[in-house]
Amino acid sequence: MKPLQGKVAVVAGATRGAGRGIAASLGEAGATVYCTGRSVRGQASDLNRSETIEETAELVTAKGGQGIPVKVDHTVEAEVEALFERIKAEQNGKLDVLVNNIWGGEQLTEWRKPFWEHSLSKGLLMQERAVKAHLITSHYGAPLMVDRRSGLIIEVTDGIDYRYRGSLFYSLAKISPIHLAEAMAADLKPYDVSAVAVTPGFLRSEEMLDHFGVTEERWTDAVQSGIPDAEHFSQSETPYFVGRGIAALAASKDLLQRSGQVFPSWQLSDEFGIIDVDGRQPHWGNYAKLHGFL
């Protein structure tokens, strides 16, 4: 019942959204989870939201794992290096799962603008958070896995392929993790360490609930709101759906055969029988194909 008991994980970007759902789900499977991010009690990040890494760590522990909050800005190399030095000391060099979920681009994307009209500073900051931060984190995390010839690096992204996602800067930020996983898998293969990319479907995150003006308890009220894309919200999934899929993936016995691939939440659900915390089993893949999104 605790397939990740004794395993050590890092979820980089665990404050909210998919990161929180992934961290909690790894805890549910028994893992010790270092929950990192910039938002701590009494000091919010520039996103100015209320969620904190302490709350996430407490949730991990409540679910049956051990949650450890660590304030880290993953674009700052020294902070990332210190994180893994701490893990090396506290866990005797053991690191089984590294989830690169740093994003922070919610307020940076300017939709429906061609790239030459999009704010360049916002676009470049998006790459700093969604690409550079992932590179720095893997650079310092991978050696712990290589030394033990075991481990899994997960790149969390949006989408399963290289198609344009409506904004050049957003596309670059979300396509890059797919290739990071593919390229890292090639470099890590001789050391029996795996790397994959994972994407949720229509994520029902805290920020998306706020966008539609609903709570999780009354999320279905948004579907008829008339707000753009609200009709697709009926197929949304909580952050725990992809989180539970990642926990099942991390516990699987054939990680090396999966390395370098992209796994959407709905595929993990089909394979491992994942049910969302609301009792549903949404399949964004089927829905998106029906509506021409995939």
C-alpha positions as CSV (number, residue, x, y, z in Angstrom):
1,M,0.0,0.0,0.0
2,K,3.1,2.3,0.4
3,P,5.1,1.5,-2.8
4,L,7.4,4.4,-2.3
5,Q,8.1,3.8,1.4
6,G,11.8,4.6,2.1
7,K,12.2,6.6,-1.1
8,V,13.4,10.2,-1.2
9,A,12.0,12.7,-3.6
10,V,12.4,16.4,-4.4
11,V,9.5,18.3,-5.9
12,A,10.9,21.6,-7.2
13,G,8.0,24.0,-7.4
14,A,5.8,22.3,-4.8
15,T,4.0,25.4,-3.5
16,R,0.7,24.9,-5.4
17,G,-1.0,23.4,-8.5
18,A,0.5,20.3,-10.0
19,G,3.6,20.5,-7.7
20,R,1.5,20.3,-4.6
21,G,-0.6,17.5,-6.0
22,I,2.5,15.6,-7.0
23,A,4.2,16.1,-3.6
24,A,1.1,15.0,-1.7
25,S,0.7,11.9,-3.9
26,L,4.3,10.9,-3.4
27,G,3.7,11.3,0.3
28,E,0.6,9.2,0.0
29,A,2.8,6.5,-1.5
30,G,5.1,6.7,1.5
31,A,7.9,8.9,0.2
32,T,10.0,11.5,2.1
33,V,9.5,14.6,0.0
34,Y,11.5,17.8,0.0
35,C,9.0,20.5,-1.0
36,T,10.8,23.5,-2.5
37,G,9.7,26.8,-3.8
38,R,9.8,30.6,-3.1
39,S,6.6,31.1,-1.1
40,V,6.9,30.6,2.6
41,R,4.8,31.7,5.5
42,G,5.2,35.4,6.0
43,Q,7.0,35.9,2.6
44,A,5.1,35.4,-0.6
45,S,6.9,35.2,-4.0
46,D,6.3,37.8,-6.7
47,L,3.2,35.8,-7.7
48,N,1.6,37.1,-4.5
49,R,-0.5,34.1,-3.7
50,S,-1.3,32.6,-0.3
51,E,-0.1,29.0,-0.8
52,T,3.2,28.1,0.9
53,I,5.7,25.2,0.8
54,E,5.1,24.6,4.5
55,E,1.4,23.9,3.8
56,T,2.5,21.4,1.1
57,A,5.0,19.7,3.4
58,E,2.3,19.3,6.1
59,L,0.0,17.8,3.5
60,V,2.6,15.3,2.5
61,T,3.0,14.2,6.1
62,A,-0.7,14.1,6.7
63,K,-1.0,11.7,3.6
64,G,1.5,9.3,5.2
65,G,4.9,10.5,4.0
66,Q,7.4,12.9,5.4
67,G,7.2,16.4,4.1
68,I,10.2,18.7,4.4
69,P,9.8,22.3,3.2
70,V,13.0,24.1,1.9
71,K,12.9,27.6,0.5
72,V,14.7,27.6,-2.8
73,D,14.8,29.9,-5.8
74,H,15.7,27.4,-8.5
75,T,17.1,30.1,-10.8
76,V,19.8,30.8,-8.2
77,E,22.6,28.2,-8.6
78,A,23.9,28.5,-5.0
79,E,20.5,27.8,-3.5
80,V,20.0,24.7,-5.6
81,E,23.5,23.4,-4.8
82,A,22.9,23.9,-1.1
83,L,19.6,22.0,-1.4
84,F,21.2,18.9,-2.8
85,E,24.1,19.1,-0.4
86,R,21.6,19.1,2.4
87,I,19.8,16.1,0.9
88,K,23.1,14.3,0.5
89,A,23.9,14.8,4.2
90,E,20.5,14.1,5.6
91,Q,19.7,11.1,3.3
92,N,23.1,9.6,3.0
93,G,23.3,10.5,-0.6
94,K,20.0,8.9,-1.5
95,L,17.7,10.6,-4.0
96,D,15.2,8.5,-5.9
97,V,12.8,10.9,-7.6
98,L,13.4,14.5,-8.8
99,V,10.4,16.4,-10.1
100,N,11.2,19.5,-12.1
101,N,7.9,21.5,-11.8
102,I,9.2,25.1,-11.6
103,W,7.0,27.3,-13.7
104,G,6.1,30.8,-12.4
105,G,4.9,32.0,-15.8
106,E,1.2,32.5,-15.0
107,Q,1.5,36.3,-15.1
108,L,4.1,36.4,-17.8
109,T,2.4,35.0,-20.9
110,E,0.7,37.6,-23.1
111,W,-1.8,35.6,-25.1
112,R,-2.9,36.5,-28.6
113,K,0.2,38.6,-29.2
114,P,2.8,37.8,-31.9
115,F,6.2,37.3,-30.4
116,W,7.6,40.7,-31.5
117,E,4.8,42.4,-29.7
118,H,5.0,40.2,-26.5
119,S,7.0,41.7,-23.7
120,L,10.6,40.5,-24.2
121,S,11.5,40.8,-20.5
122,K,8.5,38.7,-19.5
123,G,9.2,36.2,-22.2
124,L,12.8,35.8,-21.2
125,L,12.0,35.5,-17.5
126,M,9.6,32.7,-18.4
127,Q,12.5,30.8,-20.0
128,E,14.6,31.5,-16.9
129,R,12.1,29.9,-14.7
130,A,10.7,27.1,-16.9
131,V,14.0,26.1,-18.6
132,K,17.1,27.5,-16.8
133,A,15.7,26.5,-13.4
134,H,15.1,22.9,-14.6
135,L,18.6,22.7,-16.0
136,I,20.2,24.0,-12.8
137,T,18.2,21.6,-10.7
138,S,19.0,18.5,-12.7
139,H,22.6,19.5,-12.9
140,Y,22.9,19.2,-9.1
141,G,20.4,16.5,-8.6
142,A,21.5,14.0,-11.2
143,P,24.9,13.2,-9.6
144,L,23.2,11.8,-6.5
145,M,21.3,9.3,-8.8
146,V,24.3,8.6,-11.0
147,D,26.4,7.7,-7.9
148,R,23.9,5.1,-6.8
149,R,23.0,4.1,-10.4
150,S,19.3,4.5,-9.7
151,G,16.7,7.2,-9.9
152,L,14.0,9.0,-12.0
153,I,13.9,12.6,-13.2
154,I,10.5,14.0,-14.2
155,E,10.0,17.1,-16.3
156,V,6.5,18.5,-15.8
157,T,5.2,20.3,-18.8
158,D,2.0,21.1,-20.8
159,G,1.4,19.0,-23.8
160,I,2.8,15.8,-25.4
161,D,4.4,17.1,-28.5
162,Y,6.2,20.0,-30.2
163,R,3.2,21.8,-31.7
164,Y,2.7,25.5,-31.2
165,R,0.8,26.4,-28.0
166,G,-0.5,29.8,-28.9
167,S,2.4,31.9,-27.7
168,L,6.0,31.6,-28.8
169,F,7.4,32.1,-25.3
170,Y,4.9,29.8,-23.7
171,S,5.5,27.2,-26.3
172,L,9.3,27.4,-25.8
173,A,8.8,27.1,-22.1
174,K,6.6,24.0,-22.4
175,I,8.3,22.2,-25.3
176,S,11.8,22.5,-23.8
177,P,11.1,20.2,-20.8
178,I,10.0,17.5,-23.3
179,H,13.4,17.7,-25.0
180,L,15.2,18.0,-21.7
181,A,13.7,14.7,-20.6
182,E,14.6,13.1,-24.0
183,A,18.2,14.4,-23.9
184,M,18.8,13.6,-20.2
185,A,17.5,10.1,-20.8
186,A,20.2,9.6,-23.4
187,D,23.0,10.9,-21.1
188,L,21.7,9.0,-18.1
189,K,21.1,5.6,-19.8
190,P,24.6,4.2,-19.1
191,Y,24.1,4.9,-15.4
192,D,20.6,3.2,-15.1
193,V,18.9,6.5,-14.3
194,S,15.7,7.4,-16.1
195,A,14.2,10.7,-17.3
196,V,10.6,11.3,-18.6
197,A,8.3,14.2,-19.2
198,V,4.7,14.2,-17.7
199,T,1.8,16.5,-18.5
200,P,-1.5,17.0,-16.8
201,G,-4.7,17.6,-18.9
202,F,-6.8,20.6,-18.1
203,L,-5.5,21.3,-14.6
204,R,-7.9,22.4,-12.0
205,S,-5.3,24.3,-10.0
206,E,-5.9,27.0,-7.3
207,E,-5.3,29.7,-9.8
208,M,-7.6,28.2,-12.4
209,L,-10.4,28.0,-9.8
210,D,-9.8,31.6,-9.0
211,H,-9.9,32.5,-12.7
212,F,-13.4,31.0,-13.0
213,G,-14.5,32.4,-9.6
214,V,-15.3,29.0,-8.1
215,T,-14.1,26.8,-5.3
216,E,-13.1,23.2,-5.6
217,E,-16.4,22.2,-3.9
218,R,-18.4,24.1,-6.5
219,W,-16.1,23.8,-9.5
220,T,-18.8,22.6,-11.9
221,D,-20.5,26.0,-11.6
222,A,-17.8,27.4,-13.8
223,V,-18.8,25.2,-16.8
224,Q,-21.8,27.4,-17.7
225,S,-20.2,30.7,-16.7
226,G,-19.6,31.9,-20.3
227,I,-16.0,32.6,-19.5
228,P,-13.7,31.6,-22.5
229,D,-12.8,27.9,-22.3
230,A,-15.3,27.3,-19.4
231,E,-17.0,24.6,-21.4
232,H,-13.8,22.6,-21.5
233,F,-13.5,22.9,-17.7
234,S,-15.9,20.0,-17.4
235,Q,-13.0,17.7,-18.4
236,S,-10.6,19.3,-15.8
237,E,-8.6,17.2,-13.3
238,T,-7.3,18.1,-9.9
239,P,-3.5,18.2,-9.3
240,Y,-3.8,14.9,-7.5
241,F,-4.7,13.1,-10.8
242,V,-1.3,13.7,-12.4
243,G,0.3,13.4,-8.9
244,R,-1.1,9.9,-8.4
245,G,0.0,9.0,-11.9
246,I,3.5,10.1,-11.2
247,A,3.6,8.2,-7.9
248,A,2.5,5.0,-9.8
249,L,5.1,5.7,-12.5
250,A,7.9,6.2,-10.0
251,A,7.0,2.8,-8.4
252,S,7.0,0.9,-11.7
253,K,9.6,-1.7,-12.4
254,D,10.4,-0.8,-16.0
255,L,11.5,2.8,-15.7
256,L,14.6,2.4,-18.0
257,Q,12.3,1.1,-20.8
258,R,10.1,4.2,-20.4
259,S,13.0,6.7,-20.2
260,G,12.9,9.6,-22.7
261,Q,9.1,9.4,-23.3
262,V,6.2,11.7,-22.5
263,F,3.4,10.5,-20.3
264,P,0.1,12.4,-20.1
265,S,-2.0,12.0,-17.0
266,W,-4.7,10.2,-18.9
267,Q,-2.3,7.6,-20.2
268,L,-1.0,7.0,-16.7
269,S,-4.7,6.7,-15.5
270,D,-5.4,4.1,-18.2
271,E,-2.4,2.1,-17.4
272,F,-2.4,2.2,-13.6
273,G,-6.1,2.7,-13.0
274,I,-5.7,6.1,-11.4
275,I,-8.8,7.7,-10.0
276,D,-8.9,11.4,-9.2
277,V,-9.7,12.5,-5.6
278,D,-13.2,13.5,-6.7
279,G,-13.9,10.0,-7.9
280,R,-13.7,10.8,-11.6
281,Q,-11.4,9.5,-14.2
282,P,-11.2,12.3,-16.8
283,H,-9.5,11.7,-20.1
284,W,-8.3,14.9,-21.6
285,G,-6.7,13.0,-24.5
286,N,-10.0,11.7,-25.8
287,Y,-11.7,15.0,-25.3
288,A,-9.0,17.0,-26.9
289,K,-8.9,14.8,-30.0
290,L,-12.6,15.1,-30.3
291,H,-12.4,18.9,-30.3
292,G,-9.3,19.1,-32.4
293,F,-6.8,20.1,-29.7
294,L,-4.6,17.1,-30.2
